[in-house]
Protein backbone atom coordinates (compact mmCIF):
# COMPACT_ATOMS: atom_id res chain seq x y z
CA UNK A 1 0.00 0.00 0.00
CA UNK A 2 1.05 3.61 -0.48
CA UNK A 3 -0.54 6.28 1.66
CA UNK A 4 0.16 9.60 3.27
CA UNK A 5 -1.15 9.96 6.80
CA UNK A 6 -2.78 13.29 7.57
CA UNK A 7 -3.43 12.89 11.30
CA UNK A 8 -0.64 12.42 13.81
CA UNK A 9 -1.72 10.12 16.66
CA UNK A 10 -0.20 10.44 20.09
CA UNK A 11 1.84 7.60 21.58
CA UNK A 12 -0.36 7.50 24.67
CA UNK A 13 -3.27 6.55 22.38
CA UNK A 14 -1.49 3.36 21.31
CA UNK A 15 -2.13 0.06 23.07
CA UNK A 16 1.34 -0.51 24.50
CA UNK A 17 2.58 -2.15 27.71
CA UNK A 18 3.18 0.34 30.51
CA UNK A 19 6.99 -0.24 30.58
CA UNK A 20 7.11 0.81 26.92
CA UNK A 21 4.91 3.85 27.52
CA UNK A 22 7.21 4.80 30.41
CA UNK A 23 10.22 4.73 28.10
CA UNK A 24 8.39 6.86 25.54
CA UNK A 25 7.49 9.44 28.19
CA UNK A 26 11.06 9.49 29.51
CA UNK A 27 12.45 10.27 26.05
CA UNK A 28 9.94 13.08 25.56
CA UNK A 29 8.11 11.57 22.57
CA UNK A 30 4.47 12.64 22.35
CA UNK A 31 3.21 12.61 18.75
CA UNK A 32 3.96 10.00 16.11
CA UNK A 33 5.88 10.96 12.99
CA UNK A 34 4.32 9.88 9.66
CA UNK A 35 6.39 6.68 9.39
CA UNK A 36 5.53 5.80 13.01
CA UNK A 37 1.84 6.55 12.45
CA UNK A 38 1.75 4.18 9.48
CA UNK A 39 3.97 1.31 10.59
CA UNK A 40 3.20 0.96 14.30
CA UNK A 41 -0.48 -0.09 13.96
CA UNK A 42 0.55 -2.76 11.45
CA UNK A 43 3.47 -4.09 13.51
CA UNK A 44 1.55 -3.94 16.79
CA UNK A 45 -1.15 -6.07 15.17
CA UNK A 46 1.53 -8.68 14.42
CA UNK A 47 1.89 -8.10 10.69
CA UNK A 48 5.20 -7.69 8.83
CA UNK A 49 6.17 -4.26 7.50
CA UNK A 50 8.43 -3.06 4.67
CA UNK A 51 8.72 0.68 5.19
CA UNK A 52 10.29 3.41 3.11
CA UNK A 53 11.63 6.23 5.24
CA UNK A 54 14.43 8.77 5.01
CA UNK A 55 16.95 9.21 7.78
CA UNK A 56 15.77 11.25 10.77
CA UNK A 57 12.08 10.36 10.40
CA UNK A 58 11.69 8.29 13.56
CA UNK A 59 11.89 4.80 12.09
CA UNK A 60 14.27 3.57 14.82
CA UNK A 61 11.74 4.36 17.54
CA UNK A 62 9.03 2.69 15.45
CA UNK A 63 10.75 -0.68 15.18
CA UNK A 64 12.07 -0.59 18.77
CA UNK A 65 8.60 0.08 20.19
CA UNK A 66 7.11 -2.72 18.07
CA UNK A 67 9.91 -5.07 19.16
CA UNK A 68 9.45 -4.33 22.87
CA UNK A 69 5.69 -4.75 22.55
CA UNK A 70 6.04 -8.17 20.92
CA UNK A 71 8.58 -9.50 23.43
CA UNK A 72 6.65 -8.28 26.48
CA UNK A 73 3.31 -9.61 25.31
CA UNK A 74 4.45 -12.98 24.03
CA UNK A 75 6.07 -15.62 26.18
CA UNK A 76 9.37 -16.98 24.85
CA UNK A 77 9.49 -20.49 23.50
CA UNK A 78 9.74 -23.10 26.29
CA UNK A 79 12.61 -24.67 24.31
CA UNK A 80 14.62 -21.44 24.22
CA UNK A 81 18.09 -21.63 25.74
CA UNK A 82 19.47 -18.61 27.68
CA UNK A 83 21.83 -17.84 24.78
CA UNK A 84 19.06 -17.87 22.14
CA UNK A 85 18.22 -14.27 21.27
CA UNK A 86 14.54 -13.33 20.96
CA UNK A 87 15.07 -10.39 18.59
CA UNK A 88 17.73 -9.63 15.96
CA UNK A 89 18.25 -6.06 14.69
CA UNK A 90 20.70 -5.72 11.78
CA UNK A 91 22.31 -2.44 10.74
CA UNK A 92 24.78 -1.79 7.88
CA UNK A 93 27.30 0.29 9.86
CA UNK A 94 28.77 0.17 13.33
CA UNK A 95 27.76 3.79 13.95
CA UNK A 96 24.12 3.02 13.22
CA UNK A 97 24.24 -0.13 15.38
CA UNK A 98 25.66 1.89 18.29
CA UNK A 99 22.95 4.52 17.89
CA UNK A 100 20.14 1.94 17.76
CA UNK A 101 21.53 0.34 20.93
CA UNK A 102 21.63 3.72 22.66
CA UNK A 103 18.03 4.44 21.67
CA UNK A 104 17.01 0.96 22.81
CA UNK A 105 18.58 1.58 26.22
CA UNK A 106 16.52 4.77 26.61
CA UNK A 107 13.21 3.51 25.25
CA UNK A 108 13.51 0.08 26.88
CA UNK A 109 14.86 1.14 30.27
CA UNK A 110 11.75 -0.09 32.10
CA UNK A 111 11.16 -3.27 30.09
CA UNK A 112 13.70 -5.52 31.80
CA UNK A 113 14.83 -6.83 28.42
CA UNK A 114 18.56 -7.54 28.09
CA UNK A 115 20.41 -5.94 25.16
CA UNK A 116 23.59 -7.03 23.40
CA UNK A 117 25.62 -5.07 20.86
CA UNK A 118 27.98 -6.63 18.30
CA UNK A 119 30.02 -4.79 15.67
CA UNK A 120 33.49 -5.06 14.20
CA UNK A 121 36.63 -3.11 14.91
CA UNK A 122 36.81 -3.40 18.68
CA UNK A 123 35.50 -5.13 21.79
CA UNK A 124 35.60 -8.68 20.47
CA UNK A 125 35.86 -10.43 23.86
CA UNK A 126 33.51 -8.10 25.75
CA UNK A 127 30.82 -8.42 23.07
CA UNK A 128 31.18 -12.20 23.11
CA UNK A 129 30.80 -12.24 26.91
CA UNK A 130 27.57 -10.23 26.61
CA UNK A 131 26.11 -12.86 24.32
CA UNK A 132 27.36 -15.77 26.41
CA UNK A 133 25.59 -14.24 29.40
CA UNK A 134 22.33 -14.29 27.46
CA UNK A 135 20.47 -11.49 25.71
CA UNK A 136 16.90 -10.89 24.60
CA UNK A 137 17.74 -8.43 21.82
CA UNK A 138 20.89 -8.53 19.68
CA UNK A 139 21.75 -5.36 17.75
CA UNK A 140 24.71 -5.25 15.38
CA UNK A 141 26.35 -5.48 12.01
CA UNK A 142 26.28 -8.66 9.88
CA UNK A 143 30.00 -9.54 9.84
CA UNK A 144 30.61 -9.66 13.59
CA UNK A 145 27.24 -11.30 14.28
CA UNK A 146 27.96 -14.08 11.77
CA UNK A 147 31.36 -14.60 13.41
CA UNK A 148 29.74 -15.31 16.80
CA UNK A 149 26.83 -17.23 15.24
CA UNK A 150 29.15 -19.68 13.47
CA UNK A 151 30.96 -20.24 16.76
CA UNK A 152 27.56 -21.03 18.36
CA UNK A 153 27.98 -18.23 20.91
CA UNK A 154 24.24 -17.55 20.52
CA UNK A 155 21.29 -19.07 18.68
CA UNK A 156 18.62 -17.75 16.32
CA UNK A 157 16.12 -20.64 16.23
CA UNK A 158 13.71 -18.93 18.61
CA UNK A 159 13.77 -15.39 17.24
CA UNK A 160 10.42 -13.64 17.62
CA UNK A 161 11.39 -10.37 15.90
CA UNK A 162 13.80 -9.61 13.05
CA UNK A 163 14.55 -6.03 11.95
CA UNK A 164 16.59 -5.03 8.91
CA UNK A 165 17.44 -1.32 8.98
CA UNK A 166 18.68 0.62 5.92
CA UNK A 167 18.29 -2.40 3.65
CA UNK A 168 19.41 -0.45 0.59
CA UNK A 169 22.70 0.29 2.32
CA UNK A 170 23.17 -3.44 2.99
CA UNK A 171 23.21 -3.97 -0.76
CA UNK A 172 25.58 -1.03 -1.32
CA UNK A 173 28.10 -2.39 1.19
CA UNK A 174 27.94 -5.97 -0.13
CA UNK A 175 26.33 -7.41 3.01
CA UNK A 176 23.26 -8.90 1.42
CA UNK A 177 24.56 -12.50 1.32
CA UNK A 178 25.36 -12.21 5.02
CA UNK A 179 21.87 -10.87 5.71
CA UNK A 180 20.25 -13.75 3.83
CA UNK A 181 22.42 -16.25 5.73
CA UNK A 182 21.32 -14.85 9.09
CA UNK A 183 17.64 -14.61 8.18
CA UNK A 184 17.67 -18.24 7.04
CA UNK A 185 18.99 -19.16 10.49
CA UNK A 186 16.08 -17.47 12.25
CA UNK A 187 12.68 -18.92 13.09
CA UNK A 188 10.38 -19.31 10.04
CA UNK A 189 8.91 -16.05 8.77
CA UNK A 190 5.39 -17.18 9.70
CA UNK A 191 6.42 -17.55 13.34
CA UNK A 192 8.03 -14.14 13.86
CA UNK A 193 7.46 -10.43 13.31
CA UNK A 194 9.72 -8.99 10.60
CA UNK A 195 10.32 -5.31 9.84
CA UNK A 196 12.42 -3.86 7.03
CA UNK A 197 13.22 -0.20 6.55
CA UNK A 198 14.96 1.40 3.59
CA UNK A 199 15.41 4.83 2.02
CA UNK A 200 14.08 3.29 -1.20
CA UNK A 201 11.89 0.23 -1.68
CA UNK A 202 13.59 -0.78 -4.90
CA UNK A 203 12.99 -4.07 -6.70
CA UNK A 204 15.98 -5.72 -5.04
CA UNK A 205 14.88 -4.57 -1.57
CA UNK A 206 11.32 -5.81 -2.08
CA UNK A 207 12.62 -9.11 -3.46
CA UNK A 208 14.50 -9.55 -0.19
CA UNK A 209 11.37 -8.64 1.77
CA UNK A 210 9.10 -11.10 -0.02
CA UNK A 211 11.70 -13.88 0.20
CA UNK A 212 12.36 -13.63 3.94
CA UNK A 213 9.20 -12.03 5.36
CA UNK A 214 5.59 -13.13 5.78
CA UNK A 215 3.60 -11.16 3.19
CA UNK A 216 4.87 -7.76 4.40
CA UNK A 217 2.69 -4.70 4.10
CA UNK A 218 4.45 -2.03 2.05
CA UNK A 219 4.43 1.45 3.56
CA UNK A 220 5.78 4.50 1.76
CA UNK A 221 5.74 7.89 3.39
CA UNK A 222 6.50 10.47 0.76
CA UNK A 223 7.28 13.99 1.88
CA UNK A 224 6.68 16.90 -0.45
CA UNK A 225 10.43 17.07 -0.88
CA UNK A 226 13.13 14.50 -0.23
CA UNK A 227 14.92 16.83 2.16
CA UNK A 228 13.95 17.98 5.62
CA UNK A 229 11.46 20.84 5.56
CA UNK A 230 13.47 22.86 8.04
CA UNK A 231 16.81 22.68 6.20
CA UNK A 232 17.78 25.96 4.53
CA UNK A 233 19.85 25.04 1.47
CA UNK A 234 22.23 27.23 -0.50
CA UNK A 235 25.05 26.63 -2.96
CA UNK A 236 28.09 28.80 -3.74
CA UNK A 237 30.26 28.46 -6.84
CA UNK A 238 33.82 29.20 -5.69
CA UNK A 239 36.99 28.61 -7.65
CA UNK A 240 39.09 25.82 -6.21
CA UNK A 241 41.48 28.25 -4.52
CA UNK A 242 38.53 30.11 -2.95
CA UNK A 243 37.06 27.13 -1.16
CA UNK A 244 39.21 27.27 1.99
CA UNK A 245 38.91 31.08 2.35
CA UNK A 246 35.15 30.82 1.80
CA UNK A 247 34.75 28.05 4.40
CA UNK A 248 36.79 30.01 6.95
CA UNK A 249 34.88 33.20 6.14
CA UNK A 250 31.54 31.46 6.63
CA UNK A 251 32.83 29.95 9.88
CA UNK A 252 33.79 33.44 11.08
CA UNK A 253 30.49 35.05 10.05
CA UNK A 254 27.95 32.31 10.84
CA UNK A 255 29.58 31.02 14.04
CA UNK A 256 27.92 27.56 13.92
CA UNK A 257 27.25 25.89 17.23
CA UNK A 258 28.02 22.46 15.79
CA UNK A 259 28.80 21.68 12.14
CA UNK A 260 29.77 18.77 9.91
CA UNK A 261 31.97 19.42 6.88
CA UNK A 262 31.78 16.73 4.21
CA UNK A 263 34.78 16.15 1.95
CA UNK A 264 34.96 13.45 -0.72
CA UNK A 265 38.47 12.14 0.03
CA UNK A 266 40.45 11.39 3.16
CA UNK A 267 43.37 13.53 1.97
CA UNK A 268 41.05 16.45 1.33
CA UNK A 269 39.40 16.00 4.74
CA UNK A 270 42.80 16.10 6.46
CA UNK A 271 43.62 19.31 4.65
CA UNK A 272 40.33 21.00 5.58
CA UNK A 273 40.63 19.87 9.21
CA UNK A 274 44.14 21.30 9.48
CA UNK A 275 43.08 24.66 7.98
CA UNK A 276 40.20 24.96 10.45
CA UNK A 277 42.34 24.10 13.48
CA UNK A 278 45.22 26.49 12.76
CA UNK A 279 42.67 29.26 12.27
CA UNK A 280 41.08 28.82 15.70
CA UNK A 281 38.13 26.69 14.60
CA UNK A 282 38.18 23.53 16.71
CA UNK A 283 37.81 20.58 14.35
CA UNK A 284 38.15 16.79 14.44
CA UNK A 285 38.60 14.35 11.56
CA UNK A 286 36.38 11.31 10.91
CA UNK A 287 37.30 8.99 8.05
CA UNK A 288 36.93 5.31 7.30
CA UNK A 289 40.29 4.25 8.71
CA UNK A 290 39.86 5.84 12.14
CA UNK A 291 39.91 2.95 14.69
CA UNK A 292 36.53 2.19 16.19
CA UNK A 293 37.40 3.06 19.79
CA UNK A 294 38.86 6.40 18.71
CA UNK A 295 35.88 7.04 16.43
CA UNK A 296 33.42 6.50 19.28
CA UNK A 297 35.38 8.81 21.57
CA UNK A 298 35.60 11.45 18.84
CA UNK A 299 31.85 11.40 18.26
CA UNK A 300 31.18 11.65 21.99
CA UNK A 301 33.49 14.67 22.25
CA UNK A 302 31.86 16.30 19.24
CA UNK A 303 28.36 15.72 20.64
CA UNK A 304 29.56 17.17 23.97
CA UNK A 305 30.70 20.37 22.26
CA UNK A 306 34.46 19.89 22.59
CA UNK A 307 34.77 20.39 18.82
CA UNK A 308 32.74 22.79 16.71
CA UNK A 309 33.47 21.04 13.42
CA UNK A 310 33.51 17.39 12.43
CA UNK A 311 35.30 17.03 9.09
CA UNK A 312 34.15 13.78 7.56
CA UNK A 313 34.13 11.61 4.51
CA UNK A 314 30.85 9.84 3.69
CA UNK A 315 31.47 7.35 6.51
CA UNK A 316 29.50 9.88 8.62
CA UNK A 317 26.68 10.47 6.14
CA UNK A 318 24.49 7.59 7.29
CA UNK A 319 23.52 6.14 10.60
CA UNK A 320 24.88 8.85 12.89
CA UNK A 321 22.54 10.68 15.22
CA UNK A 322 24.41 13.68 16.60
CA UNK A 323 22.05 16.11 18.32
CA UNK A 324 21.98 19.84 17.63
CA UNK A 325 24.01 19.93 14.40
CA UNK A 326 23.22 23.43 13.19
CA UNK A 327 25.15 23.44 9.90
CA UNK A 328 26.24 20.98 7.23
CA UNK A 329 28.89 22.07 4.73
CA UNK A 330 29.36 20.13 1.51
CA UNK A 331 32.94 21.27 0.91
CA UNK A 332 32.80 18.86 -2.04
CA UNK A 333 29.47 18.01 -3.66
CA UNK A 334 28.63 14.30 -3.36
CA UNK A 335 28.33 12.18 -6.47
CA UNK A 336 24.61 11.38 -6.08
CA UNK A 337 21.41 12.98 -4.95
CA UNK A 338 20.82 10.23 -2.42
CA UNK A 339 24.17 10.94 -0.75
CA UNK A 340 23.32 14.65 -0.72
CA UNK A 341 20.03 13.97 1.08
CA UNK A 342 21.74 11.75 3.65
CA UNK A 343 24.44 14.33 4.28
CA UNK A 344 22.16 17.28 4.86
CA UNK A 345 19.90 15.06 6.94
CA UNK A 346 22.51 15.32 9.71
CA UNK A 347 20.97 18.71 10.58
CA UNK A 348 17.38 19.81 11.29
CA UNK A 349 16.62 16.63 13.22
CA UNK A 350 13.76 16.16 15.68
CA UNK A 351 11.94 19.29 14.54
CA UNK A 352 14.92 21.64 14.75
CA UNK A 353 16.10 23.94 11.95
CA UNK A 354 19.43 23.81 10.18
CA UNK A 355 21.51 25.06 7.27
CA UNK A 356 23.07 23.08 4.43
CA UNK A 357 25.76 25.01 2.55
CA UNK A 358 27.35 23.48 -0.55
CA UNK A 359 30.31 24.43 -2.71
CA UNK A 360 29.93 23.78 -6.41
CA UNK A 361 33.60 24.04 -7.31
CA UNK A 362 35.43 23.26 -10.54
CA UNK A 363 35.94 19.63 -9.48
CA UNK A 364 32.44 18.73 -8.29
CA UNK A 365 29.92 21.15 -9.84
CA UNK A 366 29.11 18.62 -12.57
CA UNK A 367 27.38 16.45 -9.90
CA UNK A 368 24.79 19.18 -9.36
CA UNK A 369 22.35 18.33 -12.21
CA UNK A 370 21.93 14.77 -10.90
CA UNK A 371 21.48 16.05 -7.34
CA UNK A 372 18.82 18.58 -8.34
CA UNK A 373 17.10 16.00 -10.55
CA UNK A 374 16.91 13.66 -7.56
CA UNK A 375 15.57 16.46 -5.34
CA UNK A 376 13.09 17.60 -7.96
CA UNK A 377 14.01 21.22 -7.29
CA UNK A 378 16.81 23.74 -7.73
CA UNK A 379 19.10 24.54 -4.82
CA UNK A 380 19.12 28.32 -4.17
CA UNK A 381 22.40 29.96 -5.17
CA UNK A 382 24.49 32.63 -3.48
CA UNK A 383 27.31 34.69 -4.93
CA UNK A 384 30.84 34.51 -3.54
CA UNK A 385 31.26 37.92 -1.94
CA UNK A 386 34.98 38.83 -1.78
CA UNK A 387 34.32 40.34 1.66
CA UNK A 388 33.26 36.90 2.89
CA UNK A 389 36.57 35.27 1.89
CA UNK A 390 38.97 34.94 4.82
CA UNK A 391 42.10 36.28 3.16
CA UNK A 392 44.40 36.40 6.21
CA UNK A 393 44.15 32.72 7.06
CA UNK A 394 47.14 31.02 8.67
CA UNK A 395 48.47 28.22 6.47
CA UNK A 396 48.87 24.86 8.25
CA UNK A 397 52.15 22.98 8.19
CA UNK A 398 52.21 19.99 5.83
CA UNK A 399 51.40 16.68 7.47
CA UNK A 400 54.35 14.27 7.67
CA UNK A 401 54.28 11.83 4.77
CA UNK A 402 53.67 8.20 5.52
CA UNK A 403 56.17 5.71 4.05
CA UNK A 404 55.15 4.78 0.53
CA UNK A 405 54.95 1.19 -0.58
CA UNK A 406 57.68 0.06 -2.98
CA UNK A 407 55.82 -1.13 -6.04
CA UNK A 408 58.03 -4.16 -6.47
CA UNK A 409 58.74 -5.17 -2.90
CA UNK A 410 55.79 -4.07 -0.76
CA UNK A 411 56.40 -1.64 2.12
CA UNK A 412 59.93 -0.23 2.16
CA UNK A 413 60.32 -1.18 5.78
CA UNK A 414 60.44 -4.81 4.73
CA UNK A 415 58.03 -7.69 4.17
CA UNK A 416 55.77 -8.38 1.24
CA UNK A 417 52.22 -7.44 0.48
CA UNK A 418 50.10 -5.78 3.15
CA UNK A 419 51.63 -4.42 6.36
CA UNK A 420 51.12 -7.07 8.99
CA UNK A 421 51.34 -9.86 6.45
CA UNK A 422 47.65 -10.64 6.06
CA UNK A 423 44.31 -9.23 5.02
CA UNK A 424 42.29 -7.57 7.79
CA UNK A 425 39.63 -9.75 9.39
CA UNK A 426 36.23 -9.17 7.83
CA UNK A 427 34.44 -8.82 11.13
CA UNK A 428 36.74 -6.02 12.16
CA UNK A 429 36.99 -4.19 8.88
CA UNK A 430 33.55 -4.26 7.33
CA UNK A 431 31.39 -4.45 10.39
C-alpha positions in Angstrom: 0.0 0.0 0.0 1.0 3.6 -0.5 -0.5 6.3 1.7 0.2 9.6 3.3 -1.2 10.0 6.8 -2.8 13.3 7.6 -3.4 12.9 11.3 -0.6 12.4 13.8 -1.7 10.1 16.7 -0.2 10.4 20.1 1.8 7.6 21.6 -0.4 7.5 24.7 -3.3 6.6 22.4 -1.5 3.4 21.3 -2.1 0.1 23.1 1.3 -0.5 24.5 2.6 -2.2 27.7 3.2 0.3 30.5 7.0 -0.2 30.6 7.1 0.8 26.9 4.9 3.9 27.5 7.2 4.8 30.4 10.2 4.7 28.1 8.4 6.9 25.5 7.5 9.4 28.2 11.1 9.5 29.5 12.5 10.3 26.1 9.9 13.1 25.6 8.1 11.6 22.6 4.5 12.6 22.3 3.2 12.6 18.8 4.0 10.0 16.1 5.9 11.0 13.0 4.3 9.9 9.7 6.4 6.7 9.4 5.5 5.8 13.0 1.8 6.5 12.5 1.8 4.2 9.5 4.0 1.3 10.6 3.2 1.0 14.3 -0.5 -0.1 14.0 0.5 -2.8 11.4 3.5 -4.1 13.5 1.6 -3.9 16.8 -1.1 -6.1 15.2 1.5 -8.7 14.4 1.9 -8.1 10.7 5.2 -7.7 8.8 6.2 -4.3 7.5 8.4 -3.1 4.7 8.7 0.7 5.2 10.3 3.4 3.1 11.6 6.2 5.2 14.4 8.8 5.0 17.0 9.2 7.8 15.8 11.3 10.8 12.1 10.4 10.4 11.7 8.3 13.6 11.9 4.8 12.1 14.3 3.6 14.8 11.7 4.4 17.5 9.0 2.7 15.4 10.7 -0.7 15.2 12.1 -0.6 18.8 8.6 0.1 20.2 7.1 -2.7 18.1 9.9 -5.1 19.2 9.5 -4.3 22.9 5.7 -4.8 22.5 6.0 -8.2 20.9 8.6 -9.5 23.4 6.6 -8.3 26.5 3.3 -9.6 25.3 4.4 -13.0 24.0 6.1 -15.6 26.2 9.4 -17.0 24.9 9.5 -20.5 23.5 9.7 -23.1 26.3 12.6 -24.7 24.3 14.6 -21.4 24.2 18.1 -21.6 25.7 19.5 -18.6 27.7 21.8 -17.8 24.8 19.1 -17.9 22.1 18.2 -14.3 21.3 14.5 -13.3 21.0 15.1 -10.4 18.6 17.7 -9.6 16.0 18.2 -6.1 14.7 20.7 -5.7 11.8 22.3 -2.4 10.7 24.8 -1.8 7.9 27.3 0.3 9.9 28.8 0.2 13.3 27.8 3.8 14.0 24.1 3.0 13.2 24.2 -0.1 15.4 25.7 1.9 18.3 23.0 4.5 17.9 20.1 1.9 17.8 21.5 0.3 20.9 21.6 3.7 22.7 18.0 4.4 21.7 17.0 1.0 22.8 18.6 1.6 26.2 16.5 4.8 26.6 13.2 3.5 25.3 13.5 0.1 26.9 14.9 1.1 30.3 11.7 -0.1 32.1 11.2 -3.3 30.1 13.7 -5.5 31.8 14.8 -6.8 28.4 18.6 -7.5 28.1 20.4 -5.9 25.2 23.6 -7.0 23.4 25.6 -5.1 20.9 28.0 -6.6 18.3 30.0 -4.8 15.7 33.5 -5.1 14.2 36.6 -3.1 14.9 36.8 -3.4 18.7 35.5 -5.1 21.8 35.6 -8.7 20.5 35.9 -10.4 23.9 33.5 -8.1 25.7 30.8 -8.4 23.1 31.2 -12.2 23.1 30.8 -12.2 26.9 27.6 -10.2 26.6 26.1 -12.9 24.3 27.4 -15.8 26.4 25.6 -14.2 29.4 22.3 -14.3 27.5 20.5 -11.5 25.7 16.9 -10.9 24.6 17.7 -8.4 21.8 20.9 -8.5 19.7 21.7 -5.4 17.7 24.7 -5.2 15.4 26.3 -5.5 12.0 26.3 -8.7 9.9 30.0 -9.5 9.8 30.6 -9.7 13.6 27.2 -11.3 14.3 28.0 -14.1 11.8 31.4 -14.6 13.4 29.7 -15.3 16.8 26.8 -17.2 15.2 29.1 -19.7 13.5 31.0 -20.2 16.8 27.6 -21.0 18.4 28.0 -18.2 20.9 24.2 -17.5 20.5 21.3 -19.1 18.7 18.6 -17.8 16.3 16.1 -20.6 16.2 13.7 -18.9 18.6 13.8 -15.4 17.2 10.4 -13.6 17.6 11.4 -10.4 15.9 13.8 -9.6 13.0 14.5 -6.0 11.9 16.6 -5.0 8.9 17.4 -1.3 9.0 18.7 0.6 5.9 18.3 -2.4 3.7 19.4 -0.5 0.6 22.7 0.3 2.3 23.2 -3.4 3.0 23.2 -4.0 -0.8 25.6 -1.0 -1.3 28.1 -2.4 1.2 27.9 -6.0 -0.1 26.3 -7.4 3.0 23.3 -8.9 1.4 24.6 -12.5 1.3 25.4 -12.2 5.0 21.9 -10.9 5.7 20.2 -13.7 3.8 22.4 -16.2 5.7 21.3 -14.9 9.1 17.6 -14.6 8.2 17.7 -18.2 7.0 19.0 -19.2 10.5 16.1 -17.5 12.3 12.7 -18.9 13.1 10.4 -19.3 10.0 8.9 -16.0 8.8 5.4 -17.2 9.7 6.4 -17.6 13.3 8.0 -14.1 13.9 7.5 -10.4 13.3 9.7 -9.0 10.6 10.3 -5.3 9.8 12.4 -3.9 7.0 13.2 -0.2 6.5 15.0 1.4 3.6 15.4 4.8 2.0 14.1 3.3 -1.2 11.9 0.2 -1.7 13.6 -0.8 -4.9 13.0 -4.1 -6.7 16.0 -5.7 -5.0 14.9 -4.6 -1.6 11.3 -5.8 -2.1 12.6 -9.1 -3.5 14.5 -9.6 -0.2 11.4 -8.6 1.8 9.1 -11.1 0.0 11.7 -13.9 0.2 12.4 -13.6 3.9 9.2 -12.0 5.4 5.6 -13.1 5.8 3.6 -11.2 3.2 4.9 -7.8 4.4 2.7 -4.7 4.1 4.4 -2.0 2.0 4.4 1.4 3.6 5.8 4.5 1.8 5.7 7.9 3.4 6.5 10.5 0.8 7.3 14.0 1.9 6.7 16.9 -0.5 10.4 17.1 -0.9 13.1 14.5 -0.2 14.9 16.8 2.2 14.0 18.0 5.6 11.5 20.8 5.6 13.5 22.9 8.0 16.8 22.7 6.2 17.8 26.0 4.5 19.8 25.0 1.5 22.2 27.2 -0.5 25.1 26.6 -3.0 28.1 28.8 -3.7 30.3 28.5 -6.8 33.8 29.2 -5.7 37.0 28.6 -7.7 39.1 25.8 -6.2 41.5 28.2 -4.5 38.5 30.1 -3.0 37.1 27.1 -1.2 39.2 27.3 2.0 38.9 31.1 2.3 35.1 30.8 1.8 34.7 28.1 4.4 36.8 30.0 7.0 34.9 33.2 6.1 31.5 31.5 6.6 32.8 29.9 9.9 33.8 33.4 11.1 30.5 35.1 10.0 28.0 32.3 10.8 29.6 31.0 14.0 27.9 27.6 13.9 27.2 25.9 17.2 28.0 22.5 15.8 28.8 21.7 12.1 29.8 18.8 9.9 32.0 19.4 6.9 31.8 16.7 4.2 34.8 16.2 2.0 35.0 13.4 -0.7 38.5 12.1 0.0 40.4 11.4 3.2 43.4 13.5 2.0 41.0 16.5 1.3 39.4 16.0 4.7 42.8 16.1 6.5 43.6 19.3 4.7 40.3 21.0 5.6 40.6 19.9 9.2 44.1 21.3 9.5 43.1 24.7 8.0 40.2 25.0 10.5 42.3 24.1 13.5 45.2 26.5 12.8 42.7 29.3 12.3 41.1 28.8 15.7 38.1 26.7 14.6 38.2 23.5 16.7 37.8 20.6 14.3 38.1 16.8 14.4 38.6 14.3 11.6 36.4 11.3 10.9 37.3 9.0 8.0 36.9 5.3 7.3 40.3 4.3 8.7 39.9 5.8 12.1 39.9 2.9 14.7 36.5 2.2 16.2 37.4 3.1 19.8 38.9 6.4 18.7 35.9 7.0 16.4 33.4 6.5 19.3 35.4 8.8 21.6 35.6 11.4 18.8 31.8 11.4 18.3 31.2 11.7 22.0 33.5 14.7 22.3 31.9 16.3 19.2 28.4 15.7 20.6 29.6 17.2 24.0 30.7 20.4 22.3 34.5 19.9 22.6 34.8 20.4 18.8 32.7 22.8 16.7 33.5 21.0 13.4 33.5 17.4 12.4 35.3 17.0 9.1 34.2 13.8 7.6 34.1 11.6 4.5 30.9 9.8 3.7 31.5 7.3 6.5 29.5 9.9 8.6 26.7 10.5 6.1 24.5 7.6 7.3 23.5 6.1 10.6 24.9 8.8 12.9 22.5 10.7 15.2 24.4 13.7 16.6 22.1 16.1 18.3 22.0 19.8 17.6 24.0 19.9 14.4 23.2 23.4 13.2 25.1 23.4 9.9 26.2 21.0 7.2 28.9 22.1 4.7 29.4 20.1 1.5 32.9 21.3 0.9 32.8 18.9 -2.0 29.5 18.0 -3.7 28.6 14.3 -3.4 28.3 12.2 -6.5 24.6 11.4 -6.1 21.4 13.0 -5.0 20.8 10.2 -2.4 24.2 10.9 -0.7 23.3 14.7 -0.7 20.0 14.0 1.1 21.7 11.8 3.7 24.4 14.3 4.3 22.2 17.3 4.9 19.9 15.1 6.9 22.5 15.3 9.7 21.0 18.7 10.6 17.4 19.8 11.3 16.6 16.6 13.2 13.8 16.2 15.7 11.9 19.3 14.5 14.9 21.6 14.8 16.1 23.9 12.0 19.4 23.8 10.2 21.5 25.1 7.3 23.1 23.1 4.4 25.8 25.0 2.6 27.3 23.5 -0.5 30.3 24.4 -2.7 29.9 23.8 -6.4 33.6 24.0 -7.3 35.4 23.3 -10.5 35.9 19.6 -9.5 32.4 18.7 -8.3 29.9 21.1 -9.8 29.1 18.6 -12.6 27.4 16.5 -9.9 24.8 19.2 -9.4 22.3 18.3 -12.2 21.9 14.8 -10.9 21.5 16.0 -7.3 18.8 18.6 -8.3 17.1 16.0 -10.5 16.9 13.7 -7.6 15.6 16.5 -5.3 13.1 17.6 -8.0 14.0 21.2 -7.3 16.8 23.7 -7.7 19.1 24.5 -4.8 19.1 28.3 -4.2 22.4 30.0 -5.2 24.5 32.6 -3.5 27.3 34.7 -4.9 30.8 34.5 -3.5 31.3 37.9 -1.9 35.0 38.8 -1.8 34.3 40.3 1.7 33.3 36.9 2.9 36.6 35.3 1.9 39.0 34.9 4.8 42.1 36.3 3.2 44.4 36.4 6.2 44.2 32.7 7.1 47.1 31.0 8.7 48.5 28.2 6.5 48.9 24.9 8.2 52.2 23.0 8.2 52.2 20.0 5.8 51.4 16.7 7.5 54.4 14.3 7.7 54.3 11.8 4.8 53.7 8.2 5.5 56.2 5.7 4.1 55.2 4.8 0.5 55.0 1.2 -0.6 57.7 0.1 -3.0 55.8 -1.1 -6.0 58.0 -4.2 -6.5 58.7 -5.2 -2.9 55.8 -4.1 -0.8 56.4 -1.6 2.1 59.9 -0.2 2.2 60.3 -1.2 5.8 60.4 -4.8 4.7 58.0 -7.7 4.2 55.8 -8.4 1.2 52.2 -7.4 0.5 50.1 -5.8 3.1 51.6 -4.4 6.4 51.1 -7.1 9.0 51.3 -9.9 6.4 47.7 -10.6 6.1 44.3 -9.2 5.0 42.3 -7.6 7.8 39.6 -9.7 9.4 36.2 -9.2 7.8 34.4 -8.8 11.1 36.7 -6.0 12.2 37.0 -4.2 8.9 33.6 -4.3 7.3 31.4 -4.4 10.4 
